[in-house]
Amino acid sequence: MSPPEANLPDLKITQYFADVLDAPVVNKAWSWGSESETSRVLFFRVWEDHIKGDQVQVSWPSVEDLNGGRERTRHLHFMRSGRPTFGVVCTAVRIDTNGKKRTIKRFDKEVFLRLRLPLVKEKDGTLWAMIEERLSFDEMLKTSGTESSTKDDVADVSDDGSIDETTKQRLVDARLGQGRFRAQLFALWDGRCAVTGSSTSEALRASHILPWSKSDNKERLDPANGLALNAGLDALFDRLVVTFSEAGKLIVSRAIPASERTLLGLNGRKLRKTISSGMKGYLARHREMFDQKEAKRRPA
């Protein structure tokens, strides 16, 4: 997660979520929030005119019928389970004659609302979260604990006297999704998402199959231990919500309902290329972790 810089006033909110908060949204048109790729922290888009004292509206009546509603319902479930949650305050502008449809005019890049339970439900179904405090970017990082697994991993590599400097730099780059590992991985997949074929570089991630924490240094640099995935798939893959069969078919958790699978474009997906023997080994280990987590999940 990167601190805001002076040139951010022109940054769009979707880009801000992806590049600054490390929390790319699943769909830039209807997502109401996201979760950090380097932590379990949730970020909600909330409206300035929906703040009432020490509360802010986080859900609406008939939310399941709204674009982004199912995603927000899932994020609220995560919040109830204890995930740190912050509100990014947006100012709205009306864009239709009825005064109902709204879009974001501007958003606050410097102050975050730290949200907490309980969630208060009104008679009409509107749901409100409590505002515990207002924090700067740096305060938010310290409070949420997002200063951060990535930085800790990089520090561990840098401090390891048993690794030569060239290998250290390659490991640091690999942890940051950069450098030789990314280049080799993207070369394997022709600079495109391994599933969708998208070539928009801003949306692509160099994703480790076997997580960094469970890999040794050789495995961390092995391009067979990686997939080029768009940000949405990368987040799902990293959270063990999806995995791949030995033949490369996308396997989706039972925790994701059929309607959400359609919205996320997960149906009938598979890897675009034949899987190498080395990659099969890594995917087998990823499936083991997926199966262990799946056994503990409840159906949607």
C-alpha positions in Angstrom: 0.0 0.0 0.0 1.5 3.3 -1.1 1.1 6.7 0.6 -0.7 9.4 -1.4 1.6 11.6 -3.4 1.2 15.2 -4.5 0.1 14.3 -8.0 -3.0 12.3 -6.9 -5.7 15.0 -7.4 -6.3 13.8 -10.9 -6.3 10.1 -9.9 -9.6 8.4 -10.6 -11.1 6.5 -7.6 -10.8 3.1 -9.3 -7.1 3.7 -10.0 -6.7 5.0 -6.4 -8.1 1.8 -5.0 -5.8 -0.3 -7.2 -2.6 1.7 -7.1 -2.6 3.3 -3.7 -4.8 1.0 -1.5 -3.7 -2.2 -3.2 -7.4 -3.0 -3.4 -8.5 -3.2 -7.1 -12.3 -3.3 -7.5 -13.9 -6.3 -9.2 -16.0 -4.1 -11.5 -15.2 -0.4 -12.0 -18.8 0.4 -13.0 -20.6 -1.1 -10.0 -18.2 -2.1 -7.2 -18.9 -0.2 -3.9 -15.6 -1.3 -2.4 -12.8 -3.8 -2.3 -10.2 -5.5 -0.1 -6.5 -5.0 0.0 -4.4 -7.5 -1.9 -1.7 -7.3 0.7 -3.9 -7.6 3.8 -7.4 -8.5 4.8 -8.5 -4.8 5.1 -11.8 -3.7 3.6 -12.4 -0.3 1.9 -15.9 0.9 1.4 -17.0 3.7 -0.8 -19.4 5.8 1.3 -21.3 9.0 0.4 -20.6 12.2 2.2 -24.3 13.0 2.5 -25.0 9.6 4.0 -23.0 10.4 7.1 -25.2 11.1 10.1 -23.3 12.0 13.3 -21.2 9.0 14.2 -22.8 6.7 11.7 -22.6 6.2 7.9 -24.9 4.3 5.6 -23.3 1.2 4.2 -26.2 -0.7 2.7 -29.6 0.0 1.2 -33.1 -1.6 1.1 -33.4 -4.4 -1.4 -29.6 -4.4 -1.7 -29.5 -7.7 -3.4 -31.4 -6.2 -6.4 -28.8 -3.4 -6.9 -25.6 -3.6 -9.0 -22.8 -4.2 -6.5 -25.3 -5.1 -3.8 -24.3 -8.8 -3.5 -20.6 -7.7 -3.3 -21.4 -5.2 -0.5 -23.4 -7.9 1.4 -20.4 -10.2 1.2 -18.0 -7.5 2.4 -20.3 -6.7 5.3 -20.2 -10.4 6.2 -16.4 -10.1 6.3 -16.7 -6.9 8.4 -18.9 -8.8 10.9 -16.2 -11.5 11.1 -13.7 -9.0 12.3 -12.0 -7.6 9.2 -10.6 -4.0 9.6 -12.9 -1.7 7.6 -12.5 1.8 6.4 -14.7 4.2 4.5 -13.5 6.3 1.6 -15.8 9.3 1.5 -17.2 10.3 -1.9 -19.1 13.4 -2.8 -22.0 12.7 -5.3 -23.3 14.6 -8.3 -26.8 13.8 -9.7 -26.8 12.8 -13.3 -30.5 12.2 -14.1 -33.7 14.3 -14.0 -35.2 12.3 -11.2 -32.3 13.1 -8.9 -31.8 9.4 -8.0 -28.9 8.3 -10.1 -25.5 9.6 -8.8 -21.9 9.4 -9.7 -18.7 10.4 -7.9 -17.8 14.1 -8.2 -14.7 13.8 -5.9 -13.4 11.7 -3.1 -11.3 12.3 0.0 -7.8 10.9 -0.5 -6.5 12.0 2.9 -9.0 11.1 5.5 -10.4 7.6 6.2 -13.4 6.7 8.3 -12.6 3.8 10.6 -15.8 1.8 10.7 -16.9 -0.6 13.5 -19.7 -2.7 14.6 -22.5 -2.8 15.5 -24.3 -2.4 12.2 -27.6 -0.6 12.9 -30.5 -1.6 10.7 -33.5 0.8 10.3 -37.1 -0.3 9.6 -36.8 0.4 5.9 -33.8 -2.0 5.7 -31.1 0.7 5.5 -27.9 -0.4 7.3 -25.5 1.9 9.1 -22.0 1.4 10.4 -20.5 3.2 13.4 -17.7 5.7 12.7 -15.1 5.0 15.3 -12.7 7.8 14.2 -11.3 9.7 11.3 -7.7 8.9 10.3 -5.0 10.1 8.0 -3.5 7.7 5.5 -0.5 7.0 7.8 -2.7 6.6 10.8 -5.0 4.2 8.9 -2.0 2.1 8.0 -0.8 1.8 11.6 -4.3 1.2 12.9 -5.2 -1.5 10.4 -1.9 -3.3 10.6 -1.4 -3.0 6.8 2.2 -1.8 7.1 2.4 -4.7 5.9 3.1 -8.3 5.1 4.7 -7.3 1.8 7.1 -4.9 3.5 7.9 -7.5 6.2 8.7 -10.1 3.5 10.9 -7.6 1.6 12.7 -6.8 4.9 13.2 -10.4 5.7 14.8 -11.0 2.3 17.0 -7.9 2.6 18.3 -8.9 6.0 19.1 -12.5 5.0 22.9 -12.8 4.9 22.8 -16.2 3.3 21.4 -14.8 0.0 23.6 -13.1 -2.6 22.7 -9.5 -3.7 21.5 -10.5 -7.2 19.2 -13.2 -5.8 18.0 -10.7 -3.1 17.0 -8.2 -5.8 15.2 -10.9 -7.8 13.3 -12.0 -4.7 12.3 -8.5 -3.7 11.1 -7.8 -7.3 9.2 -11.1 -7.3 7.5 -10.2 -4.0 6.5 -6.8 -5.5 5.2 -8.4 -8.7 8.0 -6.9 -10.7 11.3 -7.7 -12.3 12.5 -10.9 -13.9 9.8 -13.1 -12.3 7.0 -10.9 -13.8 8.8 -10.7 -17.2 9.3 -14.4 -17.4 5.7 -15.1 -16.3 4.2 -12.6 -18.7 6.3 -14.0 -21.5 4.8 -17.5 -20.8 1.4 -16.0 -21.2 2.1 -13.6 -24.1 1.5 -10.6 -21.9 -2.1 -11.6 -21.4 -4.3 -12.9 -18.5 -3.9 -16.7 -18.4 -7.7 -17.0 -18.3 -9.4 -14.1 -20.0 -6.8 -13.2 -22.5 -6.9 -9.5 -21.5 -3.8 -7.6 -22.3 -4.4 -4.4 -20.3 -1.2 -4.3 -18.4 -2.6 -2.0 -15.6 -5.0 -4.8 -14.7 -2.6 -7.7 -14.8 -0.9 -9.2 -11.8 2.1 -11.6 -11.5 0.4 -14.1 -9.1 2.3 -16.8 -7.3 0.5 -20.1 -7.3 2.0 -21.4 -4.1 1.8 -18.4 -1.8 5.0 -16.6 -0.9 4.7 -17.7 2.7 4.7 -21.3 1.8 7.4 -21.2 -0.9 11.2 -21.4 -0.6 13.4 -19.0 -2.4 13.8 -21.2 -5.4 10.0 -21.6 -5.7 9.5 -17.9 -5.3 11.5 -17.2 -8.4 10.2 -20.1 -10.5 8.0 -18.8 -13.3 6.2 -22.2 -13.3 4.9 -21.1 -9.8 3.0 -18.2 -11.3 0.0 -17.1 -13.4 -0.6 -13.8 -15.2 -4.1 -13.0 -13.9 -6.3 -9.9 -14.0 -6.8 -8.2 -10.7 -10.2 -9.7 -10.0 -9.1 -13.3 -10.6 -5.8 -12.7 -8.8 -7.7 -11.6 -5.7 -10.0 -14.7 -5.8 -7.1 -17.0 -6.5 -5.0 -15.6 -3.7 -7.9 -15.9 -1.2 -8.4 -19.6 -2.3 -11.9 -18.8 -3.6 -11.0 -20.2 -7.0 -8.4 -22.8 -8.2 -7.6 -24.8 -11.3 -8.0 -28.5 -12.0 -5.1 -30.6 -13.4 -6.5 -29.9 -16.9 -6.7 -26.2 -16.2 -10.4 -25.8 -15.7 -11.4 -23.1 -13.3 -12.9 -24.4 -10.0 -15.0 -22.0 -8.1 -15.8 -22.1 -4.4 -19.4 -23.2 -3.4 -19.4 -20.0 -1.3 -19.9 -17.9 -4.5 -23.6 -18.1 -5.6 -24.5 -18.8 -9.2 -25.6 -15.2 -9.8 -22.3 -13.9 -8.6 -20.3 -16.3 -10.7 -22.1 -14.9 -13.7 -21.4 -11.3 -12.7 -17.7 -12.1 -12.1 -17.5 -13.9 -15.4 -16.3 -17.2 -13.8 -18.5 -19.7 -15.7 -16.8 -22.1 -18.1 -13.4 -20.6 -17.7 -10.1 -22.4 -18.1 -6.4 -21.6 -18.6 -5.7 -20.7 -22.2 -2.6 -22.9 -22.5 -1.5 -26.5 -21.8 -0.1 -26.7 -18.3 3.6 -27.6 -17.9 4.5 -30.5 -15.6 6.2 -28.0 -13.2 3.0 -25.9 -13.0 0.9 -29.0 -12.4 2.8 -29.6 -9.2 2.2 -26.1 -7.9 -1.5 -26.2 -8.9 -1.9 -29.5 -7.1 -0.6 -27.9 -3.9 -2.9 -24.9 -4.4 -5.9 -27.2 -4.8 -5.0 -28.9 -1.6 -5.2 -25.6 0.2 -8.4 -24.7 -1.6 -9.9 -28.1 -0.6 -9.0 -27.6 3.0 -10.6 -24.2 3.1 -13.6 -25.3 1.1 -14.3 -28.0 3.6 -14.8 -25.3 6.3 -17.0 -23.1 4.1 -20.7 -23.0 4.1 -22.6 -23.1 0.8 -23.8 -19.7 -0.5 
